[in-house]
Amino acid sequence: MIEPLDPKNTVLLVALEKELPKQLIPTWNIYYTGVGKVNAALSVVAAFNLYKPNVIINYGTVGSLNPKLSGLIKVNKFFQRDMDVRPLGFKMGETPYDEINTITLDYEGYSCGTGDNFVTGKQKLETDIVDMESYPIAKFCLLNNLSFFCYKYISDNANKDAANDWELNIQKGADLFVKYIDNFM
């Protein structure tokens, strides 16, 4: 659980407007990042410069690799699931010569592997869920000493049906997140 939030000092970063339409949560600063790690990295900087927030919250839909998970979950551990420099002696997910690889936040939650592909099967790096934006946002907040929270709605099971399930479940996640975040005003 997080402390009461002031929507004026908080930015919600969301990849796509269809994941969290502005009209569902009009008093909050929402910044749509677009899909993928590069777009997320550029957008967190732009949103920070625009709003000067004390808190950044990332919300979005995810695929679950953990069959026990469903609904809205809190994420506290972030990896780059598509960073693969193993031929040079690095671990899967490890960025060469970078001191920051796994980002772990100070609250309970689940692990997320961020990468630039829509997951429809088993991954080389084991995490609870997979997304395409949260790692660079978490890293920016860590490097800039910003409070960061991440909430994800499990829209699919990262399998052959993932694309159809994602489309069917986007709105359910938005509705749950709005109810949840309204409790912190």
N, C-alpha and C positions, 0 to 999 in steps of 0.2 A: 504494500500500500504506500502511496506517496502522500506527501503533505498537501494541504490546500494550495491550489495553483491559481495564479492570476493569468487569465488568458492574454493579457496585454504583454506579459513578460515571458510568454511561452510560445514556441513555434512547433506546430505539428507538421512533420515532413512525411509526405505520402507520395508514392510513385505516381498514381493515376487518380484523376478526379472521380472516376467510376468506383474506386475503392472507398472513398470518403467524400461525397459531394459537399461542397461548401454550405449549401442550404440546410444540411442536417446539423451543422454546428457553427452558426454564423458569427458568434462572438469570439471565436478563436482565430488566431493567425495560422492559416494553412498555406503551406508552400508545396506545390506539386513538383516533384523532382524529375519525373520521367523515369524510364526503365533502365536499370543497370548501374554498375558501380561508378562508371565515369560520370554519368548524369547525377547520381547521388552525391558524389564528391564535389562537383561544381555547384550543385544546388545548396548544399549545407553551407558553403561559404557565402553564396549570394543571400540566402535567408538570414544568416547571421548578420551580414552587413546591412541588410534592409531593416530588420526588426531589433537587433541588439538584445536578444533574449537572455534570460538567466537559465532557462530550461529548454531543452529540445526533446521532443517526443517523436519517435518514429512509429508509425502505424502502417500496417499493410497486410496483405494476404500472403500465405506461405503454404508450401507443400510439407507434409509431415512424413518423416522417415521412421518415426516412432508410432507404431499402431495404437498405443494407449492414449495418444493425445487427440483432443478435439476442442473446438470452440476457441475462445479468446484466451491467449496465454501471454505471460510475461517472459521476456528473453533477457538473460544476463550474461551470456557468453557468446562471443562472436569470432568466427574464423573466415578466412578466404578459402573457400573450397576448391577454387579453380587455380590456385597458385601451386604449380607443380614444377619444382626445380630439383626433383629427386636425382636426375642424372648427374648433378653437380654435388651431390652429397647432402642435400637439405631434406627435411621432412616434408611430407605432403602438407600443404597449407602454410608452409614457412616461407616468408619473403627473405631472400638473401640479404644479409648485412643490415637488416632492420631489427632494432631492439624490440619493436612491438609486433607481435604476431597474433597471439590469442589475447583478446580483450575480455576481461571478466569484471562485471559490475558488482557492487556491494549489496546485492539483494538476491533473493531466491528467484530462480527461473530456469529456463531451458536453453540449450545450445542451438546456435544458428550458423549454418554454413552459407556464406554469400558468394555468389558467382554469376557470371554473365551467360547463363543458359537456363532455360525452363526445364526443370527436372522431371523426368518421366521414368526413372529407374534408380537402381542402387548407385551410391556414390563412393569414391575412393576415400573420402574423409568422412568419418562417422559423426553425425550430429543429429539432434532431435528433429530439426526442421531445416528447410532450405528457402532462401529468398534471393533477391538480386540487388538489394540496396543497403542493408543495415550496417555492414562492416565499415565502409568509409565514413558513415555518419558517426558511428561509435568512436572511431579513431579520431575524427575531428574534435569531438567533445572531450575525449581524453586529453588530447594535446593542448586544448584551450581551457581546461579546467571548468567545463560546463556540466551542469547536471543533465544526465541523459537517462531516458526511460524508453523502453522498446516493448510494444505490444503488437502481437501478430494474431491474425485469425486464420485458423487452419481451414483452407478452402479445398484442399485435395490431399491425396495420399502419395503424391509424387510417383505415380504409376502411369500405365498406358491410358487411363481415363482422366488424367490430371487436367488437361485443357478443358474438357467439357465440364468437369466438376468445378473448376475455378470460375467459369462463367456463371454457373448455377448458384454459387455461394457468395459472390462478392457482396451483395446487399445485406445478407445475414450478418456478416462481419461488421459492416459499417454501423448497423443498428445496435449491435452489442457494444461496440467501442464507444459510441455516443452515450449510451446509458452509463457505462463505466466512467468515462472521463467527466461527465456532469456531476458525479459525486465528489469531485475534487475542487469544485469552485467555491 
